[in-house]
Structure formats: structure tokens, C-alpha cells
Amino acid sequence: MISVIIPCYNCERFLERAIESVMRQGYSDWEMILVNNNSVDNTQDVIDRYVEKYTNKIVSLFEERKGACYARNTGLREAKGTWVQFLDADDELLGGKWERQIQLASAGINVVIGAFTRVYVALDKEEDFFTPTGTNIWKAILRSNAGITSANLYKRQALIEVNGWDVNLTSSQEYDLLFRLLKSGAGIVYDTKLGARIYEESGSVSRPRTKDGMERIIANYVNLRVKIASYLHEKNLWDEELKNVYAASLYEMMINQKGANIQRVHAVMHQLGLKTSGSPQLFQRAKYYVKKLVRKQ
């Protein structure tokens, strides 16, 4: 069975779209857990209508602590399925996703990483993001190319063993979850066909309204990847190519953060066993000093 967990916050406008996309999967063995996370619109009315119509398939829960991760964990504690489909209320699944991903999930697989379409609502634009079959998973995570919440499928027991979602994070939660799953020995497989549509509107978590909000997202993004590099270094899980990729990417990320200190950046790089003298690093270092010089003038 697949347990569908949908955090619901002020989503009366599009919750029906998400729920109906589950119905269209053509997969009979599922349950749905709708978690109202302090909605002040008519979200609960939509939830109640579906619970009444599908009494044996859909249940309603309430989570008073604010945040999608709290709501997802609340649903996870009640889930009974072997697999878990986290679905954001403003997203939708594409037909055939579950049947295809279940077939891909052979023994030892705990996460199916899916491809998806991102819909930029305000721009009336769409962009497809395909998963990198054959690509080292650590490189895929570094470049944010390892699926997204609604596109992936998770083994419930694996999620429980890593204590689900980290409620203390305000962004980068899904890649933090994937990192902890991989550290626990979770097996992954890539689904190369589009399985979800991700709707992005202005003011969403991934597109904050303020400069401070964007800086917090960048900080979470970089800090997680530094943690991953530390783990790879400690466990000696990377070859020279992967080390070079991380060296170039992390150096650029850290040195371009607001208030970056080049001595601190170099100290972190050395601690991670990553070089600071390659061509990409020298280029970023030159940019850093030019920006400092411009700011002084």
C-alpha cells in the first residue's frame, strides 16, 4: 500500500487538484492522510468533503505546530503503507507514476527519485527536470538534481528509521532527508519519466519575498552541502573526480555568500580535504577581491 501524506495550509484553491491527481493514478492500494496545518480559509471544508466521500481511503488530521515538516511527520506517524508519497497541496501527480516507480523499486531500494515539471505560475512558463541516471548520487545532491518532494517515493520504514523530516529546518528539508537516508544505507533508483507537476508561485518558500529570506535559504543550502562533503571526506566515499566537483562548487558557494571571509572559507576547505588552488577557485578568489575593492571605493 502507498500512503499519501498531504500537508494542508490555506490551500482551498488547489487541494482538489492534488487529491484528484491521486485518484487518476489508477492504483487501488492507497490511503490518503490530509493534515490541516492551521488553515484559516476553507481548506477544512474541502478536506471534509473528500473524507465523507472516501471514508475508507481518506482521513483528516490536524497539526497545530506550523510548518510542512511537522504536518508530514504527523501524517507519517499514522501511515500504514509500505511506501509513502509526500504530496504538497499545490502540486499534482502525473498518470502512471506509482505503477512505474513501484516496478523500479527492486529489493534494497528505499527511495525512488523522480523527474518533474516545474510550473512558474506568474510567468506562465514550464520547465522539465529529469533525473540523472548513472550519475553519482552525491553529485546529484550537490547540484540539486535528485528529485523533489512530490516527485519522489519513499519506503516508510526507512523514513521512520531516520526520524522523518527535520522540523528545525526552514528550507533544504528534502535534501537533508535524502542525505540522512543515504547515510543510513538507503538504496536509491532513478525514475527518468516525468511524474509530478510542481507549481511555484511568488512568495513561496523557494521564492521568498525578502532579501533576508533568500539569504537564509542560501545559508541552509550551503551548510547542508558542507555537511555532506564532511561526511564523504570522513568515510572516504569520493574519488578524485567527485572531490574536484565538490571543491569547485563549495568554494564558489561559500565565497559568494554575504559576509564571506576568505580565510574561513579556506579553513573549511582544508578541513574537508578539498583543494583551494585550482583554476575554478582562483577565478572565484579574483572575483572576491574585486568585489571587496569595489565596495571600498
C-alpha positions as CSV (number, residue, x, y, z in Angstrom):
1,M,0.0,0.0,0.0
2,I,1.0,3.6,-0.7
3,S,0.3,6.2,2.0
4,V,-0.3,9.7,0.5
5,I,0.5,12.5,3.0
6,I,-0.6,16.0,2.1
7,P,0.1,19.0,4.4
8,C,-2.7,21.4,4.0
9,Y,-2.3,25.1,4.8
10,N,-4.7,27.6,3.2
11,C,-5.0,25.5,0.1
12,E,-8.7,25.5,-0.7
13,R,-7.9,26.8,-4.2
14,F,-5.8,23.9,-5.3
15,L,-6.2,21.0,-2.8
16,E,-8.8,19.3,-5.1
17,R,-6.3,19.3,-7.9
18,A,-3.8,17.4,-5.8
19,I,-6.3,14.9,-4.5
20,E,-7.8,14.2,-7.9
21,S,-4.3,13.5,-9.3
22,V,-4.0,10.7,-6.8
23,M,-7.4,9.3,-7.9
24,R,-6.1,9.3,-11.5
25,Q,-3.2,7.1,-10.7
26,G,-5.3,4.0,-11.4
27,Y,-3.6,2.3,-8.5
28,S,-6.1,0.8,-6.0
29,D,-4.0,0.1,-2.9
30,W,-3.6,3.5,-1.3
31,E,-4.6,5.6,1.7
32,M,-4.6,9.4,2.0
33,I,-3.8,11.5,5.1
34,L,-4.8,15.1,4.9
35,V,-3.1,17.1,7.6
36,N,-4.6,20.6,8.2
37,N,-1.8,22.8,9.4
38,N,-3.6,25.8,10.9
39,S,-5.5,26.8,7.8
40,V,-7.7,29.9,8.2
41,D,-9.5,29.6,4.8
42,N,-12.0,26.9,3.8
43,T,-9.4,24.2,3.5
44,Q,-11.1,22.0,6.1
45,D,-14.3,22.1,4.1
46,V,-12.5,20.6,1.1
47,I,-10.9,18.0,3.4
48,D,-14.3,17.1,5.0
49,R,-15.9,16.7,1.6
50,Y,-13.4,14.2,0.5
51,V,-13.3,12.3,3.8
52,E,-17.1,11.9,3.7
53,K,-16.9,10.7,0.1
54,Y,-14.0,8.3,0.6
55,T,-14.5,7.2,4.2
56,N,-12.3,4.1,3.9
57,K,-9.5,5.7,2.0
58,I,-9.0,9.3,3.3
59,V,-8.5,10.5,6.9
60,S,-8.2,14.1,8.3
61,L,-5.7,15.1,10.9
62,F,-4.8,18.4,12.5
63,E,-1.3,19.7,13.3
64,E,-1.1,22.9,15.3
65,R,2.6,23.4,15.1
66,K,3.2,25.5,12.0
67,G,5.3,24.1,9.1
68,A,5.0,21.4,6.4
69,C,7.6,19.2,8.1
70,Y,5.5,19.0,11.3
71,A,2.5,18.1,9.2
72,R,4.4,15.5,7.2
73,N,5.7,13.8,10.3
74,T,2.2,13.8,11.8
75,G,1.0,12.0,8.7
76,L,3.9,9.6,8.8
77,R,3.2,8.5,12.3
78,E,-0.3,7.5,11.2
79,A,0.7,6.0,7.8
80,K,0.3,2.2,7.3
81,G,1.6,1.8,3.8
82,T,4.9,0.2,2.7
83,W,5.6,3.2,0.6
84,V,5.0,6.9,1.3
85,Q,4.0,9.6,-1.3
86,F,4.5,13.1,0.1
87,L,2.4,15.4,-2.0
88,D,2.3,19.2,-1.5
89,A,-1.2,20.5,-1.7
90,D,-0.4,22.8,-4.6
91,D,1.3,20.1,-6.7
92,E,-0.2,17.2,-8.7
93,L,0.9,13.7,-9.7
94,L,1.1,12.6,-13.3
95,G,-0.6,9.5,-14.5
96,G,1.3,6.2,-14.1
97,K,3.8,7.5,-11.6
98,W,3.2,4.9,-8.9
99,E,2.9,1.8,-11.1
100,R,6.2,2.8,-12.8
101,Q,8.0,3.6,-9.6
102,I,6.9,0.5,-7.7
103,Q,8.2,-1.6,-10.6
104,L,11.5,0.2,-10.5
105,A,11.9,-0.4,-6.7
106,S,13.6,-3.8,-6.6
107,A,14.9,-5.3,-3.3
108,G,17.0,-2.9,-1.3
109,I,15.5,0.2,-2.8
110,N,14.2,2.7,-0.3
111,V,13.9,5.9,-2.4
112,V,12.7,6.3,-6.0
113,I,14.0,9.7,-7.2
114,G,11.6,11.1,-9.8
115,A,11.6,13.6,-12.6
116,F,9.2,16.5,-12.6
117,T,7.8,19.6,-14.4
118,R,8.1,22.9,-12.6
119,V,5.3,25.4,-13.4
120,Y,6.1,29.0,-12.9
121,V,2.6,30.3,-12.4
122,A,3.3,34.1,-12.6
123,L,5.4,33.7,-15.7
124,D,3.1,31.2,-17.4
125,K,6.2,29.0,-18.1
126,E,7.1,25.4,-17.6
127,E,10.5,23.6,-17.2
128,D,11.2,19.9,-17.1
129,F,13.8,18.5,-14.6
130,F,15.0,15.0,-15.4
131,T,16.9,12.7,-13.0
132,P,20.5,11.8,-13.9
133,T,20.5,8.1,-14.4
134,G,24.0,6.8,-13.9
135,T,25.1,10.0,-12.1
136,N,26.7,9.6,-8.7
137,I,24.0,10.4,-6.2
138,W,26.3,12.7,-4.2
139,K,26.9,14.8,-7.3
140,A,23.2,14.8,-8.0
141,I,22.5,16.1,-4.5
142,L,25.3,18.8,-4.7
143,R,23.6,20.2,-7.8
144,S,20.0,19.8,-6.5
145,N,19.3,17.2,-9.2
146,A,17.9,14.4,-7.0
147,G,14.2,14.9,-7.5
148,I,11.8,16.9,-5.3
149,T,9.3,16.1,-2.6
150,S,6.2,15.3,-4.7
151,A,8.2,13.6,-7.5
152,N,9.9,11.0,-5.2
153,L,8.6,7.9,-3.5
154,Y,9.9,6.7,-0.1
155,K,9.9,3.4,1.8
156,R,8.0,4.1,5.1
157,Q,10.3,2.1,7.3
158,A,13.4,3.9,6.0
159,L,11.8,7.2,6.9
160,I,10.9,6.1,10.4
161,E,14.5,4.9,11.0
162,V,15.9,8.4,10.3
163,N,13.1,10.1,12.3
164,G,11.3,11.6,9.3
165,W,11.6,15.3,8.4
166,D,13.8,17.8,10.4
167,V,11.3,20.3,11.7
168,N,14.1,22.8,12.6
169,L,15.0,23.5,9.0
170,T,13.2,26.3,7.1
171,S,14.5,25.1,3.7
172,S,16.6,22.3,2.1
173,Q,14.4,19.9,4.1
174,E,14.0,17.3,1.3
175,Y,17.8,17.1,0.6
176,D,18.5,16.9,4.3
177,L,16.1,14.0,4.5
178,L,17.7,12.3,1.5
179,F,21.2,12.8,3.0
180,R,20.1,11.1,6.2
181,L,18.5,8.3,4.3
182,L,21.7,7.7,2.3
183,K,23.8,7.8,5.5
184,S,21.6,5.0,6.9
185,G,22.3,2.8,3.9
186,A,19.1,3.5,1.9
187,G,19.2,2.3,-1.7
188,I,18.0,4.6,-4.5
189,V,16.9,4.3,-8.1
190,Y,16.1,6.9,-10.7
191,D,12.8,7.3,-12.5
192,T,13.6,9.1,-15.7
193,K,10.0,9.8,-16.7
194,L,8.0,12.9,-15.5
195,G,5.9,12.0,-12.5
196,A,4.7,15.3,-11.0
197,R,3.9,18.9,-11.7
198,I,5.3,21.4,-9.2
199,Y,3.5,24.7,-9.1
200,E,5.6,27.6,-8.0
201,E,4.1,31.0,-7.1
202,S,5.8,34.2,-6.0
203,G,6.2,34.3,-2.2
204,S,6.6,30.6,-1.8
205,V,9.2,29.0,0.5
206,S,11.5,28.6,-2.5
207,R,10.9,32.2,-3.7
208,P,10.8,34.3,-0.5
209,R,9.6,37.9,-0.6
210,T,12.6,39.4,1.3
211,K,16.3,39.6,0.9
212,D,16.8,38.1,4.4
213,G,14.6,35.2,3.5
214,M,16.7,34.4,0.4
215,E,19.9,34.7,2.4
216,R,18.6,32.1,4.9
217,I,17.7,29.7,2.1
218,I,21.2,30.1,0.6
219,A,22.8,29.5,4.0
220,N,20.8,26.3,4.6
221,Y,21.6,25.2,1.1
222,V,25.4,25.7,1.5
223,N,25.6,24.4,5.1
224,L,23.9,21.1,4.1
225,R,26.4,20.6,1.2
226,V,29.3,21.3,3.6
227,K,27.9,18.7,5.9
228,I,27.7,16.2,3.0
229,A,31.3,16.9,2.0
230,S,32.4,16.4,5.6
231,Y,30.7,13.0,5.6
232,L,32.2,12.0,2.2
233,H,35.6,13.0,3.5
234,E,35.3,11.2,6.8
235,K,34.0,8.0,5.1
236,N,36.4,8.3,2.1
237,L,33.4,7.9,-0.2
238,W,34.6,10.0,-3.1
239,D,37.0,9.6,-5.9
240,E,39.2,12.3,-7.4
241,E,36.5,13.5,-9.9
242,L,33.9,13.9,-7.2
243,K,36.3,15.7,-4.9
244,N,37.1,18.1,-7.7
245,V,33.4,18.7,-8.3
246,Y,32.8,19.4,-4.7
247,A,35.9,21.6,-4.4
248,A,34.8,23.9,-7.2
249,S,31.2,24.0,-6.2
250,L,31.6,24.5,-2.5
251,Y,34.3,27.1,-2.9
252,E,32.1,29.1,-5.2
253,M,29.1,28.8,-2.8
254,M,31.0,29.8,0.3
255,I,33.0,32.6,-1.1
256,N,29.9,34.3,-2.7
257,Q,27.8,34.2,0.5
258,K,27.0,37.5,2.1
259,G,29.8,38.4,4.6
260,A,32.1,35.7,3.4
261,N,35.6,35.6,4.9
262,I,38.2,34.1,2.6
263,Q,40.3,32.8,5.5
264,R,37.3,31.0,6.9
265,V,36.4,29.5,3.5
266,H,40.0,28.2,3.1
267,A,39.9,26.7,6.6
268,V,36.7,24.8,5.8
269,M,38.1,23.6,2.5
270,H,41.2,22.3,4.1
271,Q,39.2,20.6,6.8
272,L,37.2,18.8,4.1
273,G,40.3,17.8,2.2
274,L,39.4,19.9,-0.8
275,K,41.8,22.0,-2.8
276,T,41.8,25.8,-2.9
277,S,44.3,26.3,-5.7
278,G,42.6,25.0,-8.8
279,S,41.5,27.2,-11.7
280,P,37.9,27.5,-10.6
281,Q,39.0,28.6,-7.1
282,L,41.5,31.1,-8.4
283,F,38.8,32.6,-10.6
284,Q,36.3,32.9,-7.6
285,R,39.1,34.3,-5.4
286,A,39.8,37.0,-8.0
287,K,36.1,37.9,-8.1
288,Y,36.0,38.1,-4.3
289,Y,38.9,40.6,-4.1
290,V,37.5,42.7,-6.9
291,K,34.1,42.9,-5.1
292,K,35.9,43.9,-1.9
293,L,37.8,46.6,-3.7
294,V,34.7,48.0,-5.4
295,R,32.9,48.2,-2.0
296,K,35.8,50.2,-0.5
297,Q,35.6,52.8,-3.2
